[in-house]
Amino acid sequence: MIIAGLNEYDFRSRHLVVTSDSQIRLEISPHTHEKEIYLSADGKEKVPLEIGDEVIIRES
């Protein structure tokens, strides 16, 4: 799997490559300053997320 940020402003940032049996857990921090947070995967429509939401990414 390859995990890549969108709208990266730092050209030194790299994609994260992990094995297909990996499981990635993301949690929206209560300390974020963002007003709107969205998840988009595989070019699908974006899904709004809220503080405290958790996303698990793994091979289907």
PDB file of N, CA, C, O and CB in Angstrom:
ATOM      1  N   MET A   1       0.843  -1.169   0.000  1.00  0.00           N
ATOM      2  CA  MET A   1       0.000   0.000   0.000  1.00  0.00           C
ATOM      3  C   MET A   1       0.888   1.230   0.000  1.00  0.00           C
ATOM      4  O   MET A   1       1.988   1.228   0.553  1.00  0.00           O
ATOM      5  CB  MET A   1      -0.959  -0.001   1.210  1.00  0.00           C
ATOM      6  N   ILE A   2       0.391   2.272  -0.627  1.00  0.00           N
ATOM      7  CA  ILE A   2       1.086   3.559  -0.631  1.00  0.00           C
ATOM      8  C   ILE A   2       0.141   4.596  -0.036  1.00  0.00           C
ATOM      9  O   ILE A   2      -0.992   4.747  -0.494  1.00  0.00           O
ATOM     10  CB  ILE A   2       1.543   3.967  -2.083  1.00  0.00           C
ATOM     11  N   ILE A   3       0.603   5.301   0.974  1.00  0.00           N
ATOM     12  CA  ILE A   3      -0.184   6.357   1.605  1.00  0.00           C
ATOM     13  C   ILE A   3       0.471   7.682   1.241  1.00  0.00           C
ATOM     14  O   ILE A   3       1.652   7.903   1.508  1.00  0.00           O
ATOM     15  CB  ILE A   3      -0.274   6.166   3.171  1.00  0.00           C
ATOM     16  N   ALA A   4      -0.320   8.559   0.626  1.00  0.00           N
ATOM     17  CA  ALA A   4       0.214   9.833   0.158  1.00  0.00           C
ATOM     18  C   ALA A   4      -0.692  10.966   0.616  1.00  0.00           C
ATOM     19  O   ALA A   4      -1.917  10.866   0.539  1.00  0.00           O
ATOM     20  CB  ALA A   4       0.358   9.840  -1.382  1.00  0.00           C
ATOM     21  N   GLY A   5      -0.086  12.032   1.090  1.00  0.00           N
ATOM     22  CA  GLY A   5      -0.853  13.211   1.478  1.00  0.00           C
ATOM     23  C   GLY A   5      -1.289  13.995   0.251  1.00  0.00           C
ATOM     24  O   GLY A   5      -0.637  13.953  -0.792  1.00  0.00           O
ATOM     25  N   LEU A   6      -2.375  14.696   0.382  1.00  0.00           N
ATOM     26  CA  LEU A   6      -2.848  15.569  -0.688  1.00  0.00           C
ATOM     27  C   LEU A   6      -2.435  16.993  -0.392  1.00  0.00           C
ATOM     28  O   LEU A   6      -2.324  17.389   0.768  1.00  0.00           O
ATOM     29  CB  LEU A   6      -4.380  15.471  -0.853  1.00  0.00           C
ATOM     30  N   ASN A   7      -2.208  17.758  -1.435  1.00  0.00           N
ATOM     31  CA  ASN A   7      -1.857  19.172  -1.291  1.00  0.00           C
ATOM     32  C   ASN A   7      -0.634  19.371  -0.407  1.00  0.00           C
ATOM     33  O   ASN A   7      -0.601  20.272   0.431  1.00  0.00           O
ATOM     34  CB  ASN A   7      -3.031  19.945  -0.719  1.00  0.00           C
ATOM     35  N   GLU A   8       0.352  18.539  -0.598  1.00  0.00           N
ATOM     36  CA  GLU A   8       1.586  18.673   0.177  1.00  0.00           C
ATOM     37  C   GLU A   8       2.305  19.946  -0.248  1.00  0.00           C
ATOM     38  O   GLU A   8       2.519  20.172  -1.439  1.00  0.00           O
ATOM     39  CB  GLU A   8       2.506  17.430  -0.013  1.00  0.00           C
ATOM     40  N   TYR A   9       2.672  20.762   0.702  1.00  0.00           N
ATOM     41  CA  TYR A   9       3.376  22.007   0.412  1.00  0.00           C
ATOM     42  C   TYR A   9       4.879  21.878   0.626  1.00  0.00           C
ATOM     43  O   TYR A   9       5.651  22.762   0.256  1.00  0.00           O
ATOM     44  CB  TYR A   9       2.829  23.126   1.276  1.00  0.00           C
ATOM     45  N   ASP A  10       5.275  20.775   1.222  1.00  0.00           N
ATOM     46  CA  ASP A  10       6.693  20.529   1.465  1.00  0.00           C
ATOM     47  C   ASP A  10       7.166  19.496   0.449  1.00  0.00           C
ATOM     48  O   ASP A  10       6.791  18.327   0.533  1.00  0.00           O
ATOM     49  CB  ASP A  10       6.952  20.042   2.938  1.00  0.00           C
ATOM     50  N   PHE A  11       7.971  19.912  -0.493  1.00  0.00           N
ATOM     51  CA  PHE A  11       8.402  19.022  -1.562  1.00  0.00           C
ATOM     52  C   PHE A  11       9.332  17.922  -1.063  1.00  0.00           C
ATOM     53  O   PHE A  11       9.631  16.985  -1.804  1.00  0.00           O
ATOM     54  CB  PHE A  11       9.088  19.817  -2.645  1.00  0.00           C
ATOM     55  N   ARG A  12       9.786  18.020   0.165  1.00  0.00           N
ATOM     56  CA  ARG A  12      10.637  16.975   0.736  1.00  0.00           C
ATOM     57  C   ARG A  12       9.819  15.841   1.332  1.00  0.00           C
ATOM     58  O   ARG A  12      10.376  14.797   1.673  1.00  0.00           O
ATOM     59  CB  ARG A  12      11.548  17.563   1.800  1.00  0.00           C
ATOM     60  N   SER A  13       8.508  16.021   1.465  1.00  0.00           N
ATOM     61  CA  SER A  13       7.684  14.968   2.062  1.00  0.00           C
ATOM     62  C   SER A  13       7.646  13.757   1.128  1.00  0.00           C
ATOM     63  O   SER A  13       7.711  13.897  -0.093  1.00  0.00           O
ATOM     64  CB  SER A  13       6.241  15.486   2.350  1.00  0.00           C
ATOM     65  N   ARG A  14       7.542  12.605   1.706  1.00  0.00           N
ATOM     66  CA  ARG A  14       7.576  11.354   0.955  1.00  0.00           C
ATOM     67  C   ARG A  14       6.288  10.568   1.188  1.00  0.00           C
ATOM     68  O   ARG A  14       5.614  10.728   2.205  1.00  0.00           O
ATOM     69  CB  ARG A  14       8.804  10.510   1.357  1.00  0.00           C
ATOM     70  N   HIS A  15       5.969   9.718   0.221  1.00  0.00           N
ATOM     71  CA  HIS A  15       4.858   8.791   0.402  1.00  0.00           C
ATOM     72  C   HIS A  15       5.283   7.730   1.411  1.00  0.00           C
ATOM     73  O   HIS A  15       6.470   7.451   1.578  1.00  0.00           O
ATOM     74  CB  HIS A  15       4.430   8.141  -0.957  1.00  0.00           C
ATOM     75  N   LEU A  16       4.307   7.154   2.069  1.00  0.00           N
ATOM     76  CA  LEU A  16       4.571   6.082   3.018  1.00  0.00           C
ATOM     77  C   LEU A  16       4.213   4.763   2.339  1.00  0.00           C
ATOM     78  O   LEU A  16       3.069   4.566   1.930  1.00  0.00           O
ATOM     79  CB  LEU A  16       3.760   6.280   4.350  1.00  0.00           C
ATOM     80  N   VAL A  17       5.178   3.866   2.218  1.00  0.00           N
ATOM     81  CA  VAL A  17       4.962   2.563   1.593  1.00  0.00           C
ATOM     82  C   VAL A  17       4.996   1.509   2.689  1.00  0.00           C
ATOM     83  O   VAL A  17       5.966   1.413   3.441  1.00  0.00           O
ATOM     84  CB  VAL A  17       6.037   2.268   0.487  1.00  0.00           C
ATOM     85  N   VAL A  18       3.919   0.709   2.776  1.00  0.00           N
ATOM     86  CA  VAL A  18       3.833  -0.332   3.798  1.00  0.00           C
ATOM     87  C   VAL A  18       3.443  -1.653   3.136  1.00  0.00           C
ATOM     88  O   VAL A  18       2.900  -1.664   2.032  1.00  0.00           O
ATOM     89  CB  VAL A  18       2.808   0.057   4.907  1.00  0.00           C
ATOM     90  N   THR A  19       3.720  -2.756   3.810  1.00  0.00           N
ATOM     91  CA  THR A  19       3.375  -4.062   3.258  1.00  0.00           C
ATOM     92  C   THR A  19       1.859  -4.239   3.216  1.00  0.00           C
ATOM     93  O   THR A  19       1.130  -3.573   3.952  1.00  0.00           O
ATOM     94  CB  THR A  19       4.023  -5.189   4.085  1.00  0.00           C
ATOM     95  N   SER A  20       1.391  -5.133   2.357  1.00  0.00           N
ATOM     96  CA  SER A  20      -0.049  -5.309   2.158  1.00  0.00           C
ATOM     97  C   SER A  20      -0.758  -5.881   3.385  1.00  0.00           C
ATOM     98  O   SER A  20      -1.980  -5.773   3.488  1.00  0.00           O
ATOM     99  CB  SER A  20      -0.293  -6.212   0.974  1.00  0.00           C
ATOM    100  N   ASP A  21      -0.023  -6.483   4.314  1.00  0.00           N
ATOM    101  CA  ASP A  21      -0.663  -7.007   5.521  1.00  0.00           C
ATOM    102  C   ASP A  21      -0.645  -5.999   6.677  1.00  0.00           C
ATOM    103  O   ASP A  21      -1.024  -6.333   7.799  1.00  0.00           O
ATOM    104  CB  ASP A  21       0.024  -8.293   5.952  1.00  0.00           C
ATOM    105  N   SER A  22      -0.209  -4.785   6.404  1.00  0.00           N
ATOM    106  CA  SER A  22      -0.181  -3.737   7.434  1.00  0.00           C
ATOM    107  C   SER A  22      -1.582  -3.222   7.725  1.00  0.00           C
ATOM    108  O   SER A  22      -2.484  -3.312   6.893  1.00  0.00           O
ATOM    109  CB  SER A  22       0.724  -2.575   6.998  1.00  0.00           C
ATOM    110  N   GLN A  23      -1.739  -2.686   8.913  1.00  0.00           N
ATOM    111  CA  GLN A  23      -2.980  -2.013   9.296  1.00  0.00           C
ATOM    112  C   GLN A  23      -2.596  -0.644   9.833  1.00  0.00           C
ATOM    113  O   GLN A  23      -1.807  -0.540  10.772  1.00  0.00           O
ATOM    114  CB  GLN A  23      -3.797  -2.845  10.363  1.00  0.00           C
ATOM    115  N   ILE A  24      -3.152   0.404   9.242  1.00  0.00           N
ATOM    116  CA  ILE A  24      -2.852   1.781   9.621  1.00  0.00           C
ATOM    117  C   ILE A  24      -4.065   2.353  10.349  1.00  0.00           C
ATOM    118  O   ILE A  24      -5.192   2.237   9.866  1.00  0.00           O
ATOM    119  CB  ILE A  24      -2.484   2.649   8.370  1.00  0.00           C
ATOM    120  N   ARG A  25      -3.838   2.968  11.506  1.00  0.00           N
ATOM    121  CA  ARG A  25      -4.914   3.591  12.291  1.00  0.00           C
ATOM    122  C   ARG A  25      -4.682   5.091  12.337  1.00  0.00           C
ATOM    123  O   ARG A  25      -3.613   5.553  12.735  1.00  0.00           O
ATOM    124  CB  ARG A  25      -4.980   2.999  13.737  1.00  0.00           C
ATOM    125  N   LEU A  26      -5.691   5.846  11.927  1.00  0.00           N
ATOM    126  CA  LEU A  26      -5.638   7.306  11.974  1.00  0.00           C
ATOM    127  C   LEU A  26      -6.741   7.796  12.902  1.00  0.00           C
ATOM    128  O   LEU A  26      -7.867   7.301  12.852  1.00  0.00           O
ATOM    129  CB  LEU A  26      -5.787   7.930  10.544  1.00  0.00           C
ATOM    130  N   GLU A  27      -6.415   8.767  13.747  1.00  0.00           N
ATOM    131  CA  GLU A  27      -7.423   9.357  14.627  1.00  0.00           C
ATOM    132  C   GLU A  27      -7.361  10.868  14.478  1.00  0.00           C
ATOM    133  O   GLU A  27      -6.278  11.454  14.480  1.00  0.00           O
ATOM    134  CB  GLU A  27      -7.201   8.932  16.117  1.00  0.00           C
ATOM    135  N   ILE A  28      -8.529  11.503  14.346  1.00  0.00           N
ATOM    136  CA  ILE A  28      -8.587  12.950  14.219  1.00  0.00           C
ATOM    137  C   ILE A  28      -8.385  13.546  15.611  1.00  0.00           C
ATOM    138  O   ILE A  28      -9.192  13.331  16.515  1.00  0.00           O
ATOM    139  CB  ILE A  28      -9.946  13.418  13.583  1.00  0.00           C
ATOM    140  N   SER A  29      -7.314  14.285  15.763  1.00  0.00           N
ATOM    141  CA  SER A  29      -6.908  14.830  17.059  1.00  0.00           C
ATOM    142  C   SER A  29      -7.817  15.973  17.509  1.00  0.00           C
ATOM    143  O   SER A  29      -8.247  16.784  16.688  1.00  0.00           O
ATOM    144  CB  SER A  29      -5.466  15.314  16.993  1.00  0.00           C
ATOM    145  N   PRO A  30      -8.110  16.040  18.804  1.00  0.00           N
ATOM    146  CA  PRO A  30      -8.869  17.177  19.322  1.00  0.00           C
ATOM    147  C   PRO A  30      -8.046  18.465  19.301  1.00  0.00           C
ATOM    148  O   PRO A  30      -8.580  19.546  19.550  1.00  0.00           O
ATOM    149  CB  PRO A  30      -9.344  16.888  20.742  1.00  0.00           C
ATOM    150  N   HIS A  31      -6.763  18.355  19.010  1.00  0.00           N
ATOM    151  CA  HIS A  31      -5.884  19.524  18.982  1.00  0.00           C
ATOM    152  C   HIS A  31      -5.730  20.120  17.583  1.00  0.00           C
ATOM    153  O   HIS A  31      -4.947  21.051  17.390  1.00  0.00           O
ATOM    154  CB  HIS A  31      -4.526  19.151  19.521  1.00  0.00           C
ATOM    155  N   THR A  32      -6.468  19.594  16.611  1.00  0.00           N
ATOM    156  CA  THR A  32      -6.350  20.106  15.249  1.00  0.00           C
ATOM    157  C   THR A  32      -6.916  21.522  15.150  1.00  0.00           C
ATOM    158  O   THR A  32      -7.843  21.887  15.873  1.00  0.00           O
ATOM    159  CB  THR A  32      -7.070  19.176  14.262  1.00  0.00           C
ATOM    160  N   HIS A  33      -6.349  22.296  14.255  1.00  0.00           N
ATOM    161  CA  HIS A  33      -6.839  23.655  14.010  1.00  0.00           C
ATOM    162  C   HIS A  33      -7.703  23.709  12.753  1.00  0.00           C
ATOM    163  O   HIS A  33      -8.230  24.762  12.395  1.00  0.00           O
ATOM    164  CB  HIS A  33      -5.664  24.633  13.883  1.00  0.00           C
ATOM    165  N   GLU A  34      -7.841  22.563  12.088  1.00  0.00           N
ATOM    166  CA  GLU A  34      -8.633  22.512  10.861  1.00  0.00           C
ATOM    167  C   GLU A  34     -10.118  22.606  11.189  1.00  0.00           C
ATOM    168  O   GLU A  34     -10.580  22.034  12.176  1.00  0.00           O
ATOM    169  CB  GLU A  34      -8.338  21.219  10.074  1.00  0.00           C
ATOM    170  N   LYS A  35     -10.860  23.326  10.360  1.00  0.00           N
ATOM    171  CA  LYS A  35     -12.299  23.455  10.564  1.00  0.00           C
ATOM    172  C   LYS A  35     -13.059  22.361   9.831  1.00  0.00           C
ATOM    173  O   LYS A  35     -14.116  21.919  10.284  1.00  0.00           O
ATOM    174  CB  LYS A  35     -12.779  24.825  10.102  1.00  0.00           C
ATOM    175  N   GLU A  36     -12.517  21.923   8.691  1.00  0.00           N
ATOM    176  CA  GLU A  36     -13.154  20.869   7.909  1.00  0.00           C
ATOM    177  C   GLU A  36     -12.115  19.799   7.601  1.00  0.00           C
ATOM    178  O   GLU A  36     -11.008  20.106   7.158  1.00  0.00           O
ATOM    179  CB  GLU A  36     -13.780  21.438   6.597  1.00  0.00           C
ATOM    180  N   ILE A  37     -12.477  18.541   7.837  1.00  0.00           N
ATOM    181  CA  ILE A  37     -11.573  17.419   7.600  1.00  0.00           C
ATOM    182  C   ILE A  37     -12.316  16.404   6.739  1.00  0.00           C
ATOM    183  O   ILE A  37     -13.457  16.046   7.029  1.00  0.00           O
ATOM    184  CB  ILE A  37     -11.081  16.774   8.952  1.00  0.00           C
ATOM    185  N   TYR A  38     -11.654  15.944   5.675  1.00  0.00           N
ATOM    186  CA  TYR A  38     -12.274  14.990   4.766  1.00  0.00           C
ATOM    187  C   TYR A  38     -11.321  13.838   4.484  1.00  0.00           C
ATOM    188  O   TYR A  38     -10.101  13.996   4.525  1.00  0.00           O
ATOM    189  CB  TYR A  38     -12.688  15.677   3.457  1.00  0.00           C
ATOM    190  N   LEU A  39     -11.897  12.678   4.197  1.00  0.00           N
ATOM    191  CA  LEU A  39     -11.141  11.504   3.785  1.00  0.00           C
ATOM    192  C   LEU A  39     -11.542  11.166   2.357  1.00  0.00           C
ATOM    193  O   LEU A  39     -12.728  11.135   2.028  1.00  0.00           O
ATOM    194  CB  LEU A  39     -11.390  10.295   4.746  1.00  0.00           C
ATOM    195  N   SER A  40     -10.557  10.916   1.519  1.00  0.00           N
ATOM    196  CA  SER A  40     -10.807  10.462   0.156  1.00  0.00           C
ATOM    197  C   SER A  40      -9.904   9.267  -0.100  1.00  0.00           C
ATOM    198  O   SER A  40      -8.704   9.326   0.169  1.00  0.00           O
ATOM    199  CB  SER A  40     -10.556  11.605  -0.894  1.00  0.00           C
ATOM    200  N   ALA A  41     -10.468   8.189  -0.614  1.00  0.00           N
ATOM    201  CA  ALA A  41      -9.682   6.980  -0.871  1.00  0.00           C
ATOM    202  C   ALA A  41      -9.980   6.453  -2.266  1.00  0.00           C
ATOM    203  O   ALA A  41     -11.139   6.361  -2.672  1.00  0.00           O
ATOM    204  CB  ALA A  41      -9.978   5.896   0.189  1.00  0.00           C
ATOM    205  N   ASP A  42      -8.941   6.112  -2.985  1.00  0.00           N
ATOM    206  CA  ASP A  42      -9.060   5.528  -4.325  1.00  0.00           C
ATOM    207  C   ASP A  42      -9.903   6.375  -5.267  1.00  0.00           C
ATOM    208  O   ASP A  42     -10.617   5.836  -6.113  1.00  0.00           O
ATOM    209  CB  ASP A  42      -9.654   4.144  -4.230  1.00  0.00           C
ATOM    210  N   GLY A  43      -9.830   7.678  -5.132  1.00  0.00           N
ATOM    211  CA  GLY A  43     -10.545   8.565  -6.042  1.00  0.00           C
ATOM    212  C   GLY A  43     -12.040   8.645  -5.804  1.00  0.00           C
ATOM    213  O   GLY A  43     -12.762   9.227  -6.614  1.00  0.00           O
ATOM    214  N   LYS A  44     -12.515   8.079  -4.719  1.00  0.00           N
ATOM    215  CA  LYS A  44     -13.953   8.126  -4.400  1.00  0.00           C
ATOM    216  C   LYS A  44     -14.305   9.496  -3.830  1.00  0.00           C
ATOM    217  O   LYS A  44     -13.430  10.316  -3.552  1.00  0.00           O
ATOM    218  CB  LYS A  44     -14.340   7.001  -3.390  1.00  0.00           C
ATOM    219  N   GLU A  45     -15.622   9.726  -3.662  1.00  0.00           N
ATOM    220  CA  GLU A  45     -16.063  11.002  -3.089  1.00  0.00           C
ATOM    221  C   GLU A  45     -15.503  11.175  -1.684  1.00  0.00           C
ATOM    222  O   GLU A  45     -15.293  10.203  -0.959  1.00  0.00           O
ATOM    223  CB  GLU A  45     -17.603  11.086  -3.061  1.00  0.00           C
ATOM    224  N   LYS A  46     -15.267  12.418  -1.317  1.00  0.00           N
ATOM    225  CA  LYS A  46     -14.720  12.687   0.012  1.00  0.00           C
ATOM    226  C   LYS A  46     -15.799  12.491   1.075  1.00  0.00           C
ATOM    227  O   LYS A  46     -16.983  12.737   0.845  1.00  0.00           O
ATOM    228  CB  LYS A  46     -14.144  14.121   0.087  1.00  0.00           C
ATOM    229  N   VAL A  47     -15.349  12.040   2.242  1.00  0.00           N
ATOM    230  CA  VAL A  47     -16.227  11.773   3.375  1.00  0.00           C
ATOM    231  C   VAL A  47     -15.818  12.702   4.508  1.00  0.00           C
ATOM    232  O   VAL A  47     -14.644  12.733   4.877  1.00  0.00           O
ATOM    233  CB  VAL A  47     -16.158  10.268   3.817  1.00  0.00           C
ATOM    234  N   PRO A  48     -16.759  13.464   5.074  1.00  0.00           N
ATOM    235  CA  PRO A  48     -16.386  14.354   6.178  1.00  0.00           C
ATOM    236  C   PRO A  48     -16.059  13.559   7.438  1.00  0.00           C
ATOM    237  O   PRO A  48     -16.713  12.561   7.742  1.00  0.00           O
ATOM    238  CB  PRO A  48     -17.517  15.353   6.466  1.00  0.00           C
ATOM    239  N   LEU A  49     -15.051  14.008   8.161  1.00  0.00           N
ATOM    240  CA  LEU A  49     -14.660  13.405   9.437  1.00  0.00           C
ATOM    241  C   LEU A  49     -14.772  14.447  10.530  1.00  0.00           C
ATOM    242  O   LEU A  49     -14.725  15.649  10.268  1.00  0.00           O
ATOM    243  CB  LEU A  49     -13.220  12.830   9.372  1.00  0.00           C
ATOM    244  N   GLU A  50     -14.920  13.976  11.758  1.00  0.00           N
ATOM    245  CA  GLU A  50     -15.021  14.874  12.901  1.00  0.00           C
ATOM    246  C   GLU A  50     -13.951  14.520  13.926  1.00  0.00           C
ATOM    247  O   GLU A  50     -13.382  13.429  13.893  1.00  0.00           O
ATOM    248  CB  GLU A  50     -16.430  14.802  13.536  1.00  0.00           C
ATOM    249  N   ILE A  51     -13.688  15.439  14.822  1.00  0.00           N
ATOM    250  CA  ILE A  51     -12.720  15.200  15.893  1.00  0.00           C
ATOM    251  C   ILE A  51     -13.116  13.933  16.650  1.00  0.00           C
ATOM    252  O   ILE A  51     -14.280  13.737  17.000  1.00  0.00           O
ATOM    253  CB  ILE A  51     -12.641  16.425  16.862  1.00  0.00           C
ATOM    254  N   GLY A  52     -12.124  13.080  16.893  1.00  0.00           N
ATOM    255  CA  GLY A  52     -12.361  11.825  17.594  1.00  0.00           C
ATOM    256  C   GLY A  52     -12.652  10.653  16.675  1.00  0.00           C
ATOM    257  O   GLY A  52     -12.603   9.502  17.109  1.00  0.00           O
ATOM    258  N   ASP A  53     -12.959  10.929  15.394  1.00  0.00           N
ATOM    259  CA  ASP A  53     -13.185   9.834  14.452  1.00  0.00           C
ATOM    260  C   ASP A  53     -11.905   9.040  14.266  1.00  0.00           C
ATOM    261  O   ASP A  53     -10.801   9.576  14.372  1.00  0.00           O
ATOM    262  CB  ASP A  53     -13.688  10.369  13.095  1.00  0.00           C
ATOM    263  N   GLU A  54     -12.069   7.762  13.990  1.00  0.00           N
ATOM    264  CA  GLU A  54     -10.933   6.874  13.786  1.00  0.00           C
ATOM    265  C   GLU A  54     -11.114   6.172  12.443  1.00  0.00           C
ATOM    266  O   GLU A  54     -12.217   5.751  12.096  1.00  0.00           O
ATOM    267  CB  GLU A  54     -10.803   5.838  14.955  1.00  0.00           C
ATOM    268  N   VAL A  55     -10.025   6.051  11.696  1.00  0.00           N
ATOM    269  CA  VAL A  55     -10.047   5.391  10.395  1.00  0.00           C
ATOM    270  C   VAL A  55      -9.014   4.274  10.431  1.00  0.00           C
ATOM    271  O   VAL A  55      -7.864   4.493  10.811  1.00  0.00           O
ATOM    272  CB  VAL A  55      -9.756   6.403   9.225  1.00  0.00           C
ATOM    273  N   ILE A  56      -9.429   3.074  10.034  1.00  0.00           N
ATOM    274  CA  ILE A  56      -8.517   1.937   9.933  1.00  0.00           C
ATOM    275  C   ILE A  56      -8.332   1.639   8.447  1.00  0.00           C
ATOM    276  O   ILE A  56      -9.307   1.476   7.713  1.00  0.00           O
ATOM    277  CB  ILE A  56      -9.066   0.674  10.716  1.00  0.00           C
ATOM    278  N   ILE A  57      -7.078   1.569   8.011  1.00  0.00           N
ATOM    279  CA  ILE A  57      -6.764   1.287   6.611  1.00  0.00           C
ATOM    280  C   ILE A  57      -6.065  -0.063   6.556  1.00  0.00           C
ATOM    281  O   ILE A  57      -5.049  -0.278   7.217  1.00  0.00           O
ATOM    282  CB  ILE A  57      -5.873   2.417   5.977  1.00  0.00           C
ATOM    283  N   ARG A  58      -6.629  -0.974   5.754  1.00  0.00           N
ATOM    284  CA  ARG A  58      -6.010  -2.288   5.567  1.00  0.00           C
ATOM    285  C   ARG A  58      -6.429  -2.841   4.214  1.00  0.00           C
ATOM    286  O   ARG A  58      -7.358  -2.338   3.582  1.00  0.00           O
ATOM    287  CB  ARG A  58      -6.407  -3.268   6.714  1.00  0.00           C
ATOM    288  N   GLU A  59      -5.739  -3.872   3.787  1.00  0.00           N
ATOM    289  CA  GLU A  59      -6.058  -4.496   2.506  1.00  0.00           C
ATOM    290  C   GLU A  59      -7.444  -5.124   2.578  1.00  0.00           C
ATOM    291  O   GLU A  59      -7.810  -5.724   3.588  1.00  0.00           O
ATOM    292  CB  GLU A  59      -4.995  -5.558   2.128  1.00  0.00           C
ATOM    293  N   SER A  60      -8.212  -4.983   1.499  1.00  0.00           N
ATOM    294  CA  SER A  60      -9.564  -5.568   1.497  1.00  0.00           C
ATOM    295  C   SER A  60      -9.533  -7.025   1.098  1.00  0.00           C
ATOM    296  O   SER A  60     -10.578  -7.672   1.043  1.00  0.00           O
ATOM    297  CB  SER A  60     -10.483  -4.800   0.553  1.00  0.00           C
TER     298      SER A  60
END
